Amino acid sequence: MSDILNNSAYAVIIAGGKGERFWPQSRLARPKQLLRLLGNISLIEQTVERIHQQFPYERIFIITTEEYVAPIRSMLFSLPPENVISEPCGRDTGPCIAYAAAHIKTVAAEEDPVLCVFPSDHLIREEDIFDRIVADCTSMAVARQGIVTIGIKPTYACTGYGYIRTGERLPCNMPSEFFEAVSFREKPVKEVAEEYFASGEYLWNSGIFFFRHSVLINSFRTAMPALLDFYDQLENAIRKQDAAGIKQCYDDVQKVSFDVSVMEKVSSTVVAKGDFTWDDLGSWTSMKNLLVPDENGNAVLGLHTGIETSNCVVVGEADHLVATIGIKDLIVVHTDDATLICDAKSAQRVKELTQLLANKPDLESFL
């Protein structure tokens, strides 16, 4: 564990998402980050143990929603329980990161603590490479008046990820490669994604960020003053332990992502090239990156047998057989009370389906 990480840096794990695209396994009471998709421990447990290689438990904070505090504390008993913090309601990653910064500012001994922000539900392999890049990014964040992020080297023209256009490579005395971040782009259509991939100038946006507290505050001031006002009122309420005041701050703030509110607007951002295996597990098609496909290209979790079945994702239970005949490029997910069947091309639309359930009183119990 490096001196910087041990002495001045705090890890923030964002864990409030509902994981709607992983329905029907992911539910309101059991979101994606609490699922055991990759073995015997949940995604959030894997995230904590991964970053614990460089951050002591007492410097790892989890920002989630009120209904997930108890199960997360139960899963992550090594963390101080007060480090699992609930937002009054979800307002996307912009307010969430502001909330984390305000809370850490009230408990940190350092005048200008370093915050390292991680999603709770990503797949990361080659953890030795990841550890090295995290250490280098933290050191870079200490040295610069700007935000540092990690971009993932693309392996294909993906339309499900955001992209970062890179500029000149920056000179540094660290093993990791750093580049100027020229611009941030939202998820592109297929033709644009192919252009990005072919150019070699773009990296996938990992949603991992590093910055000093003062840099974040200046970024709010420059990019979105409303978030700075939110932060100021929030820090004051946290210091007073004013739960009603915190809730009022959330009632008044705009729902906005950190990418849109800050990263697309600030300058002096640098990006480290992440050359480890990574997936944001954004939909059921991600299972093909988690599991070794069979000889027909099927990614299977559970009990399955099939005839003329190819390039499918099949998820079920060990004691419930899913049998298929004559299908390809489909997603089939079975749980004890719901079954999903959809074309793999429509995997991102599962979120639309959960919104449809929410609008039907007779079906909302399946959320």
C-alpha positions as CSV (number, residue, x, y, z in Angstrom):
1,M,0.0,0.0,0.0
2,S,1.6,3.3,-1.1
3,D,2.1,6.1,1.3
4,I,-0.3,8.4,-0.6
5,L,-3.1,5.9,-0.5
6,N,-2.4,5.0,3.1
7,N,-2.1,8.5,4.5
8,S,-4.3,10.9,2.5
9,A,-6.6,9.2,0.0
10,Y,-10.2,7.9,0.5
11,A,-12.0,5.5,-1.7
12,V,-15.7,6.2,-2.5
13,I,-17.8,3.4,-3.9
14,I,-21.1,4.4,-5.6
15,A,-23.6,1.7,-4.9
16,G,-27.1,3.2,-5.2
17,G,-28.0,1.9,-8.6
18,K,-31.0,-0.4,-9.0
19,G,-29.4,-2.6,-11.8
20,E,-32.7,-2.5,-13.8
21,R,-31.1,-4.0,-16.9
22,F,-30.3,-7.2,-14.9
23,W,-34.0,-7.8,-14.2
24,P,-35.5,-10.3,-13.2
25,Q,-32.5,-11.3,-11.1
26,S,-31.9,-7.7,-10.0
27,R,-34.8,-6.4,-8.0
28,L,-35.5,-3.3,-5.9
29,A,-34.7,-5.3,-2.8
30,R,-31.7,-7.1,-4.4
31,P,-29.9,-4.8,-6.9
32,K,-27.2,-5.9,-9.2
33,Q,-24.3,-4.9,-6.9
34,L,-25.6,-7.3,-4.3
35,L,-25.9,-10.2,-6.7
36,R,-23.5,-13.1,-6.8
37,L,-23.0,-13.1,-10.6
38,L,-19.3,-13.9,-10.5
39,G,-19.0,-16.6,-7.8
40,N,-19.7,-16.9,-4.2
41,I,-19.4,-13.2,-3.3
42,S,-21.4,-10.3,-4.5
43,L,-20.1,-7.6,-6.9
44,I,-19.8,-5.0,-4.2
45,E,-17.8,-7.4,-2.0
46,Q,-15.5,-8.0,-4.9
47,T,-15.1,-4.3,-5.4
48,V,-14.2,-3.6,-1.8
49,E,-11.7,-6.5,-1.6
50,R,-10.1,-5.3,-4.9
51,I,-9.5,-1.8,-3.7
52,H,-8.7,-2.9,-0.2
53,Q,-5.3,-3.9,-1.6
54,Q,-4.5,-0.2,-1.5
55,F,-7.0,1.4,0.8
56,P,-7.5,0.5,4.5
57,Y,-11.1,-0.4,5.4
58,E,-11.5,2.7,7.5
59,R,-10.8,4.9,4.3
60,I,-13.4,3.1,2.2
61,F,-16.8,4.8,2.0
62,I,-19.9,3.4,0.3
63,I,-22.7,5.7,-0.8
64,T,-26.0,3.9,-1.3
65,T,-29.7,4.3,-0.7
66,E,-31.4,3.8,2.6
67,E,-32.9,0.4,1.8
68,Y,-29.4,-1.1,0.9
69,V,-27.5,0.1,4.0
70,A,-28.4,-2.9,6.2
71,P,-27.6,-5.6,3.6
72,I,-24.4,-3.9,2.6
73,R,-23.3,-3.5,6.2
74,S,-24.1,-7.2,6.8
75,M,-22.1,-8.3,3.7
76,L,-19.1,-5.9,4.4
77,F,-18.6,-6.5,8.1
78,S,-14.9,-5.5,7.8
79,L,-15.9,-1.9,7.0
80,P,-16.8,0.4,9.9
81,P,-20.7,0.5,9.7
82,E,-20.6,4.3,9.7
83,N,-18.7,4.2,6.4
84,V,-21.9,2.9,4.6
85,I,-23.8,6.1,4.0
86,S,-27.3,6.5,2.6
87,E,-28.6,9.2,0.3
88,P,-32.1,10.4,1.0
89,C,-32.9,9.6,-2.6
90,G,-31.1,9.0,-5.9
91,R,-30.1,12.0,-7.9
92,D,-27.5,10.4,-10.1
93,T,-23.7,10.5,-9.8
94,G,-23.2,14.3,-9.7
95,P,-25.0,14.9,-6.4
96,C,-23.7,11.5,-5.1
97,I,-20.1,12.5,-5.5
98,A,-20.8,15.9,-4.0
99,Y,-22.4,14.1,-1.0
100,A,-19.4,11.8,-0.6
101,A,-17.0,14.7,-0.7
102,A,-18.9,16.7,1.9
103,H,-19.1,13.7,4.2
104,I,-15.4,12.9,3.9
105,K,-14.5,16.6,4.4
106,T,-16.2,16.5,7.8
107,V,-14.3,13.4,9.0
108,A,-10.9,13.8,7.3
109,A,-7.9,15.0,9.2
110,E,-6.4,16.3,6.0
111,E,-7.1,19.8,4.8
112,D,-7.4,18.7,1.2
113,P,-8.1,15.0,1.1
114,V,-7.9,13.0,-2.1
115,L,-11.0,11.2,-3.3
116,C,-10.9,8.1,-5.5
117,V,-14.3,7.2,-6.9
118,F,-15.2,3.7,-8.1
119,P,-18.5,2.0,-9.3
120,S,-19.6,-0.9,-7.2
121,D,-20.5,-3.4,-9.9
122,H,-17.8,-3.6,-12.6
123,L,-15.8,-6.6,-13.8
124,I,-12.0,-6.1,-13.5
125,R,-9.4,-8.7,-14.2
126,E,-5.6,-8.4,-14.1
127,E,-5.9,-6.8,-10.7
128,D,-2.2,-6.3,-10.4
129,I,-2.3,-3.9,-13.4
130,F,-5.4,-2.2,-11.9
131,D,-3.7,-1.7,-8.6
132,R,-0.7,-0.1,-10.3
133,I,-2.9,2.3,-12.3
134,V,-4.9,3.3,-9.3
135,A,-1.7,4.1,-7.4
136,D,-0.4,6.1,-10.3
137,C,-3.7,8.0,-10.8
138,T,-3.8,8.9,-7.2
139,S,-0.3,10.3,-7.3
140,M,-1.2,12.2,-10.5
141,A,-4.3,13.6,-8.7
142,V,-2.1,14.9,-5.9
143,A,0.2,16.6,-8.3
144,R,-2.3,18.3,-10.6
145,Q,-5.0,21.0,-10.6
146,G,-7.4,18.7,-12.4
147,I,-9.4,15.5,-12.4
148,V,-7.8,12.2,-13.3
149,T,-9.7,9.3,-14.8
150,I,-9.1,5.9,-16.2
151,G,-10.0,5.1,-19.8
152,I,-10.2,1.5,-21.0
153,K,-8.5,0.5,-24.2
154,P,-11.4,-0.6,-26.5
155,T,-11.5,-4.1,-27.9
156,Y,-14.4,-3.5,-30.3
157,A,-16.8,-0.8,-31.4
158,C,-19.1,-0.9,-28.4
159,T,-22.2,1.3,-28.4
160,G,-23.0,0.7,-24.8
161,Y,-20.1,2.7,-23.3
162,G,-19.2,6.4,-23.2
163,Y,-15.9,7.4,-24.9
164,I,-13.0,9.7,-24.0
165,R,-11.1,11.2,-26.8
166,T,-7.4,11.4,-26.0
167,G,-4.8,14.0,-26.9
168,E,-1.1,14.2,-26.3
169,R,0.6,11.7,-24.1
170,L,1.9,13.4,-20.9
171,P,5.4,13.0,-19.7
172,C,5.6,11.3,-16.3
173,N,7.9,9.1,-14.2
174,M,5.3,6.4,-13.6
175,P,4.6,3.1,-15.4
176,S,1.1,4.1,-16.4
177,E,0.4,6.0,-19.7
178,F,-1.4,9.3,-19.2
179,F,-3.0,11.5,-21.9
180,E,-4.8,14.7,-22.1
181,A,-8.6,14.1,-22.1
182,V,-9.8,16.2,-25.1
183,S,-13.5,15.4,-24.8
184,F,-16.1,13.1,-23.3
185,R,-18.7,11.5,-25.6
186,E,-22.0,9.8,-24.7
187,K,-22.8,6.3,-25.9
188,P,-22.5,6.5,-29.7
189,V,-24.6,4.9,-32.5
190,K,-22.9,1.9,-34.3
191,E,-21.4,3.9,-37.2
192,V,-19.8,6.5,-34.8
193,A,-18.5,3.8,-32.4
194,E,-16.8,2.2,-35.4
195,E,-15.2,5.5,-36.3
196,Y,-14.0,5.9,-32.7
197,F,-12.6,2.4,-32.6
198,A,-10.8,2.7,-35.9
199,S,-9.2,6.1,-35.1
200,G,-7.3,4.8,-32.1
201,E,-7.9,8.1,-30.4
202,Y,-10.6,7.0,-28.0
203,L,-10.8,5.1,-24.7
204,W,-13.9,3.7,-23.0
205,N,-15.1,5.8,-20.1
206,S,-14.7,3.6,-16.9
207,G,-16.5,6.0,-14.5
208,I,-13.5,5.9,-12.2
209,F,-12.3,9.3,-11.0
210,F,-9.4,10.8,-8.8
211,F,-9.2,14.3,-7.5
212,R,-8.2,16.4,-4.5
213,H,-11.2,17.9,-2.6
214,S,-10.2,21.4,-3.7
215,V,-10.1,20.4,-7.3
216,L,-13.6,19.0,-7.1
217,I,-14.9,22.3,-5.5
218,N,-13.3,24.4,-8.2
219,S,-14.7,22.1,-10.9
220,F,-18.2,22.6,-9.4
221,R,-17.6,26.3,-9.4
222,T,-16.6,26.3,-13.0
223,A,-18.9,23.7,-14.5
224,M,-22.1,23.7,-12.5
225,P,-22.4,26.3,-9.7
226,A,-25.7,24.7,-8.6
227,L,-23.7,21.7,-7.5
228,L,-21.4,23.9,-5.5
229,D,-24.4,25.5,-3.7
230,F,-25.7,22.0,-3.1
231,Y,-22.3,20.9,-1.7
232,D,-22.0,24.0,0.6
233,Q,-25.5,23.5,2.1
234,L,-24.9,19.7,2.4
235,E,-21.6,20.0,4.3
236,N,-23.2,22.4,6.7
237,A,-26.1,20.0,7.3
238,I,-23.8,17.1,7.7
239,R,-21.7,18.9,10.3
240,K,-24.9,19.7,12.3
241,Q,-26.1,16.1,11.8
242,D,-29.3,17.7,10.4
243,A,-31.1,14.8,8.6
244,A,-33.9,17.1,7.6
245,G,-31.5,19.6,6.1
246,I,-29.7,16.9,4.1
247,K,-33.1,15.7,2.7
248,Q,-34.0,19.2,1.8
249,C,-30.8,19.6,-0.1
250,Y,-31.7,16.4,-2.1
251,D,-35.2,17.6,-2.7
252,D,-33.9,20.8,-4.3
253,V,-31.0,19.5,-6.4
254,Q,-31.2,18.6,-10.0
255,K,-30.7,14.9,-11.0
256,V,-27.5,14.9,-13.2
257,S,-24.6,12.7,-13.8
258,F,-21.0,13.6,-12.9
259,D,-20.0,13.1,-16.6
260,V,-22.6,15.6,-17.8
261,S,-22.3,18.1,-15.0
262,V,-18.5,18.2,-14.7
263,M,-16.4,16.0,-16.9
264,E,-17.8,17.3,-20.2
265,K,-17.2,20.9,-19.1
266,V,-13.9,21.1,-17.2
267,S,-10.4,21.4,-18.7
268,S,-7.1,20.0,-17.4
269,T,-8.5,16.5,-17.2
270,V,-6.1,13.6,-17.8
271,V,-6.8,10.0,-18.5
272,A,-4.7,6.9,-17.8
273,K,-4.9,4.1,-20.3
274,G,-6.3,1.0,-18.6
275,D,-5.0,-2.1,-20.3
276,F,-6.8,-4.6,-18.0
277,T,-9.9,-6.6,-18.8
278,W,-13.0,-4.5,-17.8
279,D,-16.7,-4.6,-18.3
280,D,-19.3,-2.3,-16.6
281,L,-21.9,-5.2,-16.6
282,G,-24.5,-2.9,-18.1
283,S,-26.8,-5.6,-19.4
284,W,-27.3,-9.4,-19.7
285,T,-25.1,-9.5,-22.8
286,S,-22.2,-8.8,-20.4
287,M,-22.5,-12.5,-19.2
288,K,-20.5,-13.4,-22.3
289,N,-17.6,-11.6,-20.8
290,L,-18.1,-13.3,-17.4
291,L,-18.5,-16.9,-18.5
292,V,-16.6,-19.1,-20.9
293,P,-19.0,-19.7,-23.7
294,D,-19.7,-23.3,-24.7
295,E,-18.9,-24.7,-28.2
296,N,-22.0,-23.0,-29.6
297,G,-21.2,-19.6,-28.2
298,N,-23.8,-19.8,-25.4
299,A,-23.0,-18.2,-22.0
300,V,-24.8,-20.4,-19.4
301,L,-25.3,-19.9,-15.7
302,G,-27.4,-22.6,-14.2
303,L,-28.8,-25.8,-15.7
304,H,-29.4,-25.8,-19.5
305,T,-29.6,-28.1,-22.4
306,G,-30.4,-27.2,-26.0
307,I,-30.7,-28.2,-29.6
308,E,-29.6,-25.9,-32.3
309,T,-29.1,-23.1,-29.7
310,S,-26.3,-20.6,-30.4
311,N,-24.9,-17.3,-29.1
312,C,-27.5,-17.1,-26.3
313,V,-27.2,-16.0,-22.7
314,V,-29.1,-18.5,-20.5
315,V,-29.3,-17.8,-16.7
316,G,-31.3,-20.0,-14.3
317,E,-31.0,-22.1,-11.2
318,A,-29.0,-25.2,-10.5
319,D,-32.2,-27.2,-9.8
320,H,-34.3,-25.8,-12.6
321,L,-33.7,-27.0,-16.2
322,V,-33.9,-24.4,-19.0
323,A,-34.3,-26.3,-22.3
324,T,-34.1,-24.5,-25.7
325,I,-34.6,-25.6,-29.4
326,G,-33.8,-23.7,-32.5
327,I,-32.9,-20.3,-31.1
328,K,-30.0,-17.9,-31.4
329,D,-28.9,-14.5,-30.2
330,L,-31.4,-14.5,-27.4
331,I,-31.3,-13.8,-23.7
332,V,-33.2,-16.2,-21.4
333,V,-33.2,-15.5,-17.7
334,H,-35.4,-17.6,-15.3
335,T,-36.0,-16.8,-11.6
336,D,-38.6,-18.4,-9.2
337,D,-41.3,-15.8,-10.1
338,A,-40.4,-14.3,-13.5
339,T,-38.8,-15.2,-16.8
340,L,-37.2,-12.8,-19.3
341,I,-36.8,-13.7,-23.0
342,C,-35.5,-11.1,-25.4
343,D,-33.3,-10.6,-28.4
344,A,-29.7,-9.8,-27.4
345,K,-29.9,-6.6,-29.4
346,S,-32.6,-5.4,-27.1
347,A,-30.7,-6.1,-23.9
348,Q,-30.4,-2.4,-23.0
349,R,-34.3,-2.1,-23.2
350,V,-34.8,-4.3,-20.1
351,K,-34.8,-1.1,-18.2
352,E,-37.8,0.0,-20.2
353,L,-39.5,-3.2,-19.2
354,T,-39.0,-2.5,-15.5
355,Q,-40.5,1.0,-16.0
356,L,-43.5,-0.6,-17.7
357,L,-43.9,-2.9,-14.6
358,A,-43.7,0.1,-12.3
359,N,-46.7,1.7,-14.1
360,K,-48.9,-1.4,-13.7
361,P,-50.1,-1.8,-10.2
362,D,-50.8,-5.5,-10.8
363,L,-47.2,-6.1,-11.8
364,E,-45.2,-3.8,-9.7
365,S,-44.6,-6.5,-7.1
366,F,-42.2,-8.1,-9.6
367,L,-39.8,-5.2,-9.4
